[in-house]
């Protein structure tokens, strides 16, 4: 079973037709987004010129039975910490601000 956790940049690239991301999403059995990603997307929609279109597209995406909203809980925070630390140690830190 293939599962993906989509971040804001990946969703945006998908909406722009990025081939590799589109292919990965097509292969995935389950696609997750979390509340933080949804908030970032919606904040961008509020200041954009195509708010209603973007909101409809997100709602259509979320209506797929393969798409789920992932809970952000203590376990998620722990996993995030491990990934963030590994990226820092590899010299590829993720901006946190």
C-alpha positions in Angstrom: 0.0 0.0 0.0 1.3 3.4 -1.0 0.7 6.4 1.2 1.8 10.0 0.7 1.8 13.0 3.0 1.3 16.1 0.8 2.8 19.4 1.9 1.8 22.8 0.6 4.5 23.0 -2.0 3.7 19.6 -3.4 0.0 20.4 -3.6 0.8 23.7 -5.4 3.1 21.9 -7.8 0.4 19.3 -8.5 -2.1 22.0 -9.3 0.5 23.5 -11.7 0.7 20.1 -13.5 4.1 19.0 -12.2 4.5 15.6 -13.9 6.4 13.7 -11.2 4.1 14.8 -8.4 1.0 14.0 -10.5 2.4 10.6 -11.3 3.2 9.9 -7.6 -0.4 11.0 -6.6 -1.9 8.8 -9.2 0.0 5.8 -7.9 -0.8 6.5 -4.2 -3.5 4.4 -2.5 -3.8 7.0 0.3 -3.0 10.7 0.2 -2.8 12.7 3.4 -2.8 16.4 4.1 -2.8 17.9 7.5 -4.6 21.0 9.0 -1.4 23.1 8.8 -1.2 22.5 5.0 -4.9 23.2 4.6 -4.4 26.5 6.6 -1.4 27.5 4.5 -3.3 26.8 1.3 -6.4 28.7 2.4 -4.4 31.7 3.6 -2.8 31.8 0.1 -6.3 31.6 -1.5 -7.5 34.6 0.6 -4.8 36.8 -0.8 -4.9 35.4 -4.4 -6.8 36.5 -7.5 -8.5 33.1 -8.0 -9.8 32.5 -4.5 -13.1 30.8 -5.4 -11.5 28.6 -8.1 -8.7 27.5 -5.8 -11.1 26.7 -3.0 -13.3 24.6 -5.4 -10.2 22.8 -6.7 -9.1 22.0 -3.1 -12.5 20.8 -2.2 -12.7 18.6 -5.2 -9.2 17.2 -4.3 -10.3 16.6 -0.7 -13.5 14.8 -1.8 -11.5 11.9 -3.3 -11.9 8.8 -1.2 -8.1 8.4 -1.3 -7.5 11.8 0.4 -7.6 12.1 4.1 -6.9 14.8 6.6 -4.1 13.6 9.0 -4.4 14.3 12.7 -1.6 16.4 14.1 -0.9 14.9 17.5 2.1 14.1 19.8 3.2 11.1 17.6 3.2 13.4 14.6 5.2 15.9 16.4 7.8 13.3 17.4 8.1 12.0 13.8 8.5 15.6 12.6 11.3 16.2 15.1 13.2 13.1 13.8 12.8 14.1 10.2 13.7 17.8 10.9 16.8 16.7 12.8 17.9 14.2 10.1 17.6 17.0 7.4 19.6 19.4 9.5 22.3 16.7 10.0 22.4 16.1 6.3 22.9 19.8 5.6 19.4 20.3 4.1 17.5 22.0 6.8 13.8 22.9 6.3 13.0 26.5 7.1 10.8 26.7 10.2 9.9 30.4 10.1 
